[in-house]
Amino acid sequence: MSVAAPFLQQAQGLTDLEDWGALDEATGPEMQTSGVSLWKGEGDQSAGVWECTAGPSHWTLETNEFVYVMSGSMTVTPDGDGEPVTLKAGDTILIPKGWSGAWDIHETIRKLYVIF
């Protein structure tokens, strides 16, 4: 049996991202998101490219999220006692289900993501 493998060529340079609207998690000025979905699985499982304009936001994850930053930068600060981590192009992070904290996007960020 043959199974199709989703493929994105040159994800870092894509110019035809879909408008995904304002970021619900924004805690300051409106932030705009766009992206392209590579795969959708069961429930909230998905993978693709996400881009967001600069600003502060707060997240509580109901899933695990793997992130690879292609461009831009942000500081991720967990609620409570955790240390902030600044991510820039080339960095990877795995944010576990149940994590909550702030994402301060310093400049428009583009990431590859896998939500599982």
Secondary structure, DSSP 8 states (H G I E B T S, - for coil): --------SSGGG----EEEEE-TTBSSS--EEEEEEEEE-STT-EEEEEEE-SEEEEEE-SS-EEEEEEEEEEEEEESTT---EEEETT-EEEE-TT-EEEEEEEEEEEEEEEE-
